[in-house]
Amino acid sequence: MIKVQKRDGRIVDYDRDKIVTAIEKANAEVDTEERADKQMIGGILDYVEKQPYDVLNVEAIQDMIESSLVKQNKYILSKKYMIYRYQRALLRKANTTDESILKLIKNENKELAEENSNKNTILASTQRDYIAGEVSRDLTKRMLLPEHISMAHEQGAIHFHDADYFVQPIFNCCLINIADMLDNGTVMNEKMIESPKSFQVACTVMTQIIAAVASNQYGGQSVDMRHLGKYLRKSSNKFHAQIRKAFGDSIDEETVEKMAAIRLQDELKSGVQTIQYQINTLMTTNGQAPFVTLFLYLDEKDEYIKENAMIVEEILRQRLEGIKNEAGVYVTPAFPKLIYVLDENNCLKGGKYDYITKLAVKCSSKRMYPDYISAKKMRENYEGNVFSCMGCRSFLSPWKDENGNYKFEGRFNQGVVSLNLPQIGILAKGDEDEFWRLLDERLELCYEALMCRHKALEGTLSDVSPIHWQYGAIARLKKGEKIDPLLHNGYSTISLGYIGLYETTKLMKGVSHTDKVGEEFALRVMKHMRAAVDRWKEETGLGFGLYGTPAESLCYRFARIDRERFGVIPDVTDKGYYTNSYHVDVREKIDAFSKFTFESQFQEISSGGAISYVEVPNMQHNLEAMEEVVKFIYDNIQYAEFNTKSDYCQECGYDGEIIINDDMEWECPQCHNKDKSKMNVTRRTCGYLGENFWNAGKTREIKARVLHL
């Protein structure tokens, strides 16, 4: 007879009736078709009882039950059983989140305070979101994920992104179908919003949609601004009609045009200002401004390209000016992020809209945005299509509807799991056979974790987020309808991320991946991962993609874990960070053009999205150099952005070195502001606050300041 080891170490007799009772309690909470019948329960019991052990740990038995239910496609029942198991666990142990939550309320939880620079942990609304997130993270770690997945996450083998939202049936990021919502109307807070009749109203409605969408997902969103051109023309036609009606034949057509143009320009400025101020003053339910990207594309096939050129120009002008903070100083707003598309008509080679690109470069030099997408390279990589990445910079795979038309807007990403490549290199100790074996083993872990993401969304009803599923942001489903069709057949994506290709190559080949020997190895690693996600996609029908994540904080988390576990390894764990995805390490001497040329080959393999950075010091004084880089981007790389070394105080406008003392406290030398949330240090993609060094002027500097991470 099997014996069972209890959690307190006691050995007791095996009691199959207890297992039956637990499964039947979970059965009672699911629909009939999701339940396990007596025959299936009997099969599970037989499986447990046939184990070749005299003593079984109670946790091992419960794991067997969960895995058996999953193998029988009883995913919802398995989840209910996990919750039942969790509820039992709560009776046995204190909640592990108590300390972190209490520290958060007292504003003593520094890890959370520095996790997201866009969220102020002092605010009650933000604290409420973080408290919920800590509870979700605890549930996810202890009960909702298989134990070996949680362990792999804790040991830094993989990273299960956004565990603080996993307990809820919500997804990562999306491309809002703003055209459908504006043209056909939508509903918010159970109130009908009809199609706008003017540009100003369209801008207002769009920002309200953005806020509602942001409150019901955890990742970013992108909006294609081309859809506003139609409404600017509606305003133009309205102004012309009003002027003609008011003045009749008393004024000529030329005067009508001038008067209408003046009114239109005023509406254009007001509408764009509405977008900028609404996005920066609205607060979502997670305690921050909406994480939104505006996609700026001057498409020659667009019948409203004239109006859209006016809109793009005004957006760039207002971003260049900045937005006033509480002290009345013009600063760079965190949102919306901007993506500017380079095409034949604006790639600084004599195109009709080159003047707008010059404005974009000037804006980048002062405000860091926009980023740049090459329409030429994107068409090569995505079957002739040009579209925005989602707010988190992940890209959708091409997908066609029942009529054979490509569709991108109204699609989304289910979630991300990232792989710690350097840890595999450390464990392999230079043995390539062992490296590939471990890589395949870790890839299977990632696959299983990603399937947990997917299965958690299956069965979700449209009612959980009407703005997404019922009123057009993603779909127009009926109340009570399941979202499952949108999870399958590649409609939505699910992403495998990766960190540290440079360090991995150093570990396995002794050279950087910019060296020919290292490059060959790095490309093999990339292609191996891409082959894995392509295979998963073929086997499951799900939209798996390989994603060059811009996961800055993860670069430090993986490096910290590996340093604690394996010690200091030169050029690997000694830096305090790993390079992001395929990027060239920050310390390598490489010019912008060579860097983009080298990294572009890795972007092509990263089907789920990628971005590359280039450092330009003193950008406001290097406009000509930046324009040359923009020309190069168009011909050579799909997605790129500029970085700079400059620190910046948003409180007083100081543009110089921010002082960082021994206790890691920041201070502006001009206004003595010490609020980190109002200072930019080491640029937007980093925030490294680990090992530091002193420069000649005795000002504390950041080691990872040159940001290609």
Order of alpha helices (4+ residues) and beta strands (2+ residues): beta-beta-alpha-alpha-beta-alpha-alpha-alpha-alpha-alpha-alpha-beta-beta-alpha-beta-beta-alpha-beta-alpha-alpha-beta-alpha-beta-beta-beta-alpha-beta-alpha-beta-alpha-alpha-alpha-beta-alpha-alpha-beta-alpha-alpha-beta-alpha-beta-beta-beta-beta-beta-beta-beta
